[in-house]
Amino acid sequence: MVRRVLSASMYPTPHAELRRPVWRRVLTPVAAIALATGAQLIRLTGAQVLNTVWAEDGAVFLRDAYNRPFSHALFHTYAGYLHVVPRLLAELASDVPAKDASIVMSGGSALLVAMLSVVVFRASRDVISSTLVRVALAASMVVLPATALETLDNAANLHWYLMFAAFWVLLWRPTSRTERVVACMVVAAAALCDPLSVVLAPVALARWIALPHRGERAVTIAYGTALAVQLAFAVGAQSNPLHVAPGVLSVSKVFGLRVAAASILGDQITNRLFLTWGWTLAWLGGAAVIAIVVFGVRRWNSRWVVVALAVLASAAVFFIPMTLRWEPSLIPIKGADALGGGSRYMVVPVLLLISAFLVIADQAGQRWRNAPVAGVVAAALVFGWGPGFLVRNERSLGPTWRTGITQAKTRCPSTGGTVRVPIPPQLPKGRWVVPVPCDRLR
């Protein structure tokens, strides 16, 4: 009985593969990846994004790639857990001329997010029938306002995108060996980059029950194996000290404002309304999300399990880290022109709520066949996302990477050694630097 319910709601019969020419099957995703990559690279104003290395990308991952053996750097924990994908990208950056390392780190991060967005578009095809709604889902990874402040073109925060993509991959029924390999790689990469991906375990369990075929269970096995490796390292790692939240109410208010309200209105409009409405907006945002989800599940319930899992995962991805690693900057100050810090913690919760909304909208479109539901949803998202597309943040202020490398060459002693190349952010002064061996600069 449980298997039948899960199969009907989460894993319908996969779409038959269309007999399209090979060039179209290759050109379409390549063009989408190029467009999504370019969109990310132009969002940051000020210093060129390909000429900067942001925070941990340089001070942790590129530093270790330059100064540690490959195997030690790859499986060296930071902040209490493994970061396999950022470290692999840093290893690649360390193999090119030092002046081009910023291109690999920043451009490579944008490219990986673009590729993941195409995977999400593909993986959602059995759950969401409307192509336009699936485009909106995939585009949300690229243009969502919450991604612009801390996670944009940044390898250290790739785990958020990987986690979101893994959610959809666990709902996917690949129809070819290539698709199964891609699916296994995505879920394994997500688990090997963040132990918080354990919140996807209910989705993986549902997949295991609903899809008993050995080939379809390979994705679940890949996820479970990688998660076991991650947790094994995390248990023995020296983690960051915990900063427990002041209370459930504080966390709930931030969720209502920065996740619930922002998922409907976008960050910019939410910020403007907060200036006048204050925390009332948080409760209204939470109530609106509950109303949308309850109404959608009751009226169009053929995908109710997907909607429920997306909402529960959104809450879990937010409440778990926020309860254990609270940041006072998460609380915005009324009258200040900012929603507060910690925007990286909002990305996946907002994306998952938007996923629930889009699944409901797609179901509504199928029920009302002549109603332009997909167009209305796309227009609403553009209205919310548009004001936050271009952004200027601390990275925009530099310093630039190539200038730092040029200056570092003049400071290298003839006997070798290392030189410290400054990177953004500039504060606290002297913290964000990359020790580069002089033999890499010659």
C-alpha positions, 0 to 999 in steps of 0.5 A, a space after each residue: 500500500 505504501 509503495 503504491 501511494 509513493 509510486 503514484 505521487 512521486 514516481 509516475 511512469 517516466 516520460 518516453 525519450 523523444 527521438 530528437 536529433 543528436 545535435 539538438 540533444 547536445 546543443 540545447 543543454 550546452 546553450 542553457 549551461 552557457 546562458 546560466 553561467 553568463 547570467 551568474 557572472 554578470 550579476 556582481 557589479 564592481 570588481 570583475 568576478 573572474 578577477 576575485 577569489 572570495 573568502 574561504 575559496 582562497 583562504 581555505 581551499 586554494 591555500 590547502 591546494 597550494 600547500 598540502 598533498 592532494 589526498 590530504 587536502 581532499 579529505 581534510 575537514 573544514 568547519 567540521 565536515 568534508 568539502 570534496 567538490 570545492 577542494 577538487 575545484 581548488 586542486 584544478 585551480 592550483 594546476 593553472 598559472 597562478 594569475 588564472 586561479 580566480 577564473 577557475 574558482 569563480 568561473 568553475 563555481 558558476 559553471 557547476 551551478 549552471 550544470 546543476 540547474 540543467 540537471 534539475 530541469 531534467 530531473 523534474 520532468 516526471 513531477 512537473 509537466 509544464 516546460 515553462 514551470 520547469 524552466 522557472 524551477 531551474 532558473 531559480 538556482 541562477 537568479 534567486 536574489 538570496 544567492 547574490 550576497 554570499 553564494 554567488 560564484 563561490 565554491 565554498 557554498 556549492 553544497 547548498 546548490 548540490 543539496 537542492 539538486 539532490 532533492 530533485 534527483 532523488 525524485 527522478 527516474 532516469 531512463 538511460 545509463 548516462 542519466 543514472 550516472 549523473 544522478 549518482 554523482 549529484 547525490 554523492 557530491 551533495 553528501 560529500 560536501 555537507 552532512 546537513 544533506 541527511 535531511 534528504 534521508 526521508 526522500 531517499 527512503 521513499 525512493 527505496 520503498 517506491 522503486 524496488 528495481 536494482 538499477 533505480 536503487 543505485 541512486 539511493 545507494 550512492 547517496 547513503 554510501 557518500 553520507 556514511 563517509 561524510 558522517 564518519 569524517 564529521 564525527 572525528 573532526 574538530 568542528 566549529 563551536 556551537 552557537 545555540 539560538 536564543 529560542 524557537 521563536 527567534 528562529 521561527 520569526 526569521 524563517 517567516 520573514 526571510 524564507 516564507 515571505 521572501 519565497 513569495 515576494 523576493 528579497 527586495 520587496 520583502 525588505 521594503 515591506 519590513 521597513 514599515 511592517 516589521 515582524 508582522 510581515 514574518 507572521 503574514 509570510 508564514 501564514 501565506 505559505 501554510 495557506 498555499 500549501 494546504 490549499 494546493 495539497 487539498 485541491 490538487 493532490 496527485 503530487 502531495 507527497 512531493 509538496 509535503 517533502 519539499 516543505 518539510 525539507 525546507 524547514 529542516 534545512 533552515 531550523 537545524 543549522 540555525 538552531 545550532 549555529 545562530 548568527 545575531 546578524 540574521 535578525 534584521 534591524 527595522 529601519 536598516 536597508 538590509 535583511 541581515 546576514 547569513 543569506 547562505 542559510 536561506 538559499 535552499 529553504 527558499 528554493 524548496 518552498 518555491 519548488 512546492 509552489 511550482 508543483 502546486 502551480 503545475 497541478 493547477 495548470 493541468 486541472 485548468 487546462 485553458 488557464 495560463 497558470 504557468 505564465 502567471 507563475 513565471 511573471 510573479 517570479 520575475 516580479 519578485 526576482 528582478 529587483 535583486 538580479 544585479 548586486 553589489 557586495 563586499 566582493 565588489 570592493 576587491 582586492 583583485 586577484 591578478 593585482 595581488 599576484 603581480 605584487 606578490 611576485 615582487 615580494 618573493 625572496 630568491 630562496 623561495 618561500 611563500 607570499 600572502 595574497 590578499 583577497 576579499 572581504 577586506 575585513 577583518 584586516 589580514 584574515 583573508 589571504 592566500 599563502 602562495 608558494 613563490 615557485 608557483 609565481 615564476 
